[in-house]
Each structure stands twice: as C-alpha cells, then as structure tokens.
Amino acid sequence: MHEIQLAVAARPEAVDAGFWRAVLGYAPLADDNAVDPLGHGSTVWMQELDPDKMLRHAMHIDVSVARDQAGARVAAALAAGGRIVDDSEAPAAWILADRAGNRVCVAAWPDGAVPSPR
C-alpha cells in the first residue's frame, strides 16, 4: 500500500487551498489540503515556504475534464482567486495560476477537442 500526495508550495500569505480545491474538483479535509471526493486522485496539500527561500516552479498540474464541464471548472477556479495566464487555446485549454504563481492547465477532454459545428 502507498499514498501519493502532491505538495503545492507557496509563501504563507499566498497559500491557496480554495483555488486548488476548485480547479481540481476536490473537497477539503483540513484547512491546508484537498482530497478527491471519489478517492481516485492524490491528496493535494499546501506547503508553506520560508519567506526567505526562493520560489521555483519546476512542475505544474494538468487537469482534464469533460468538455462540457471545462468552462465551469475554470470559472470556479477564477472565483476561488485564481487568474488566467493563457487562454489562447480556449475552449480546448486554459493555463491558470494561484496567487503564488503555481500553474495548472485545465484541458477539455477528450484531448482538448472542440465540438464540431452542427
């Protein structure tokens, strides 16, 4: 058995668990984390960084959601304090960031496909 957790690093004033819950479609377990309500995904928790340490963004998270739910997921993340970094591929994909600048790509599934006109 094992458990995998993803830590999102931020300075204390930029800890943004609400944004990550919204963009991932997760629920709170404690103030500093988010859990998959279906129990399939990894726990995500906010790691407070020492304000004197340099913040590096060596990774980002990709979230694929059903095409008809992608816009709502982005809207929830924005309402939770996120910001759009790049929406040039919308409605197939958006790059968002939390207050600390940690990035996440929300992609419409399957494969960012845009519905064909009827």
C-alpha positions as CSV (number, residue, x, y, z in Angstrom):
1,M,0.0,0.0,0.0
2,H,1.1,3.5,-0.6
3,E,-0.3,7.0,-0.7
4,I,0.8,9.8,-3.1
5,Q,0.4,13.4,-2.1
6,L,1.2,16.5,-4.2
7,A,2.5,19.5,-2.4
8,V,1.9,22.9,-3.8
9,A,4.5,25.3,-2.4
10,A,3.7,28.9,-1.5
11,R,4.7,31.6,0.9
12,P,2.3,31.8,3.9
13,E,0.4,34.8,2.5
14,A,-0.2,33.1,-0.8
15,V,-1.4,29.6,0.4
16,D,-4.4,29.0,-1.8
17,A,-6.1,25.7,-0.9
18,G,-9.5,27.0,-2.1
19,F,-8.2,27.6,-5.6
20,W,-6.7,24.1,-5.8
21,R,-10.0,22.6,-4.5
22,A,-11.9,24.5,-7.1
23,V,-9.7,23.7,-10.1
24,L,-9.3,20.0,-9.2
25,G,-12.9,19.5,-8.2
26,Y,-11.7,18.4,-4.8
27,A,-13.1,18.7,-1.3
28,P,-11.4,20.0,2.0
29,L,-10.2,17.5,4.6
30,A,-8.3,20.2,6.6
31,D,-7.5,23.9,6.0
32,D,-4.3,23.2,4.1
33,N,-5.3,20.4,1.8
34,A,-7.7,19.0,-0.8
35,V,-8.9,15.4,-1.4
36,D,-10.5,13.7,-4.3
37,P,-14.2,13.1,-3.3
38,L,-14.2,9.9,-5.4
39,G,-11.0,8.6,-3.7
40,H,-9.1,8.1,-7.0
41,G,-6.7,11.0,-7.1
42,S,-3.8,12.1,-4.9
43,T,-4.2,14.4,-1.9
44,V,-3.0,17.9,-2.6
45,W,-1.7,20.0,0.3
46,M,-0.3,23.4,0.6
47,Q,3.3,23.6,1.9
48,E,4.2,26.9,3.4
49,L,7.6,28.1,2.3
50,D,10.1,30.0,4.4
51,P,9.7,33.6,3.1
52,D,13.5,33.8,2.7
53,K,13.6,30.8,0.3
54,M,13.4,31.4,-3.5
55,L,10.2,30.0,-5.0
56,R,10.8,27.8,-8.1
57,H,8.2,26.4,-10.3
58,A,9.6,23.1,-11.5
59,M,6.2,21.5,-12.2
60,H,2.6,22.2,-13.0
61,I,-0.6,20.1,-12.9
62,D,-2.7,19.2,-15.8
63,V,-6.4,18.7,-15.1
64,S,-8.5,17.1,-17.9
65,V,-12.3,17.4,-17.5
66,A,-15.3,16.6,-19.7
67,R,-15.6,19.2,-22.5
68,D,-19.0,20.4,-21.2
69,Q,-17.6,21.0,-17.7
70,A,-14.3,22.7,-18.6
71,G,-15.7,26.2,-18.6
72,A,-17.4,25.7,-15.3
73,R,-14.1,24.3,-13.8
74,V,-12.2,27.4,-15.0
75,A,-14.9,29.7,-13.7
76,A,-14.8,28.0,-10.2
77,A,-11.0,28.4,-10.1
78,L,-11.3,32.1,-11.0
79,A,-14.0,32.6,-8.4
80,A,-11.7,31.0,-5.8
81,G,-8.9,33.5,-6.5
82,G,-7.1,32.1,-9.5
83,R,-6.1,34.0,-12.6
84,I,-5.8,33.2,-16.3
85,V,-2.2,33.0,-17.5
86,D,-3.0,32.0,-21.1
87,D,-6.4,31.3,-22.7
88,S,-5.2,31.3,-26.3
89,E,-6.3,27.7,-26.7
90,A,-9.7,28.1,-25.1
91,P,-12.1,26.5,-25.1
92,A,-9.8,23.5,-25.5
93,A,-7.4,24.5,-22.7
94,W,-6.6,27.3,-20.2
95,I,-3.5,27.9,-18.1
96,L,-4.3,29.2,-14.7
97,A,-2.3,30.2,-11.7
98,D,-2.9,30.6,-8.0
99,R,-1.8,33.6,-6.0
100,A,1.7,32.2,-5.6
101,G,2.1,31.7,-9.4
102,N,1.8,27.9,-9.3
103,R,0.3,26.9,-12.7
104,V,-2.3,24.4,-13.7
105,C,-3.6,23.6,-17.2
106,V,-7.4,22.8,-17.5
107,A,-8.0,20.9,-20.7
108,A,-11.3,19.8,-22.2
109,W,-11.4,16.1,-22.6
110,P,-11.0,14.2,-24.9
111,D,-7.7,15.7,-25.8
112,G,-8.8,19.3,-25.7
113,A,-11.1,18.6,-28.6
114,V,-13.5,21.4,-29.6
115,P,-17.0,20.2,-30.6
116,S,-17.6,20.3,-34.3
117,P,-20.2,22.7,-35.6
118,R,-23.6,21.1,-36.4
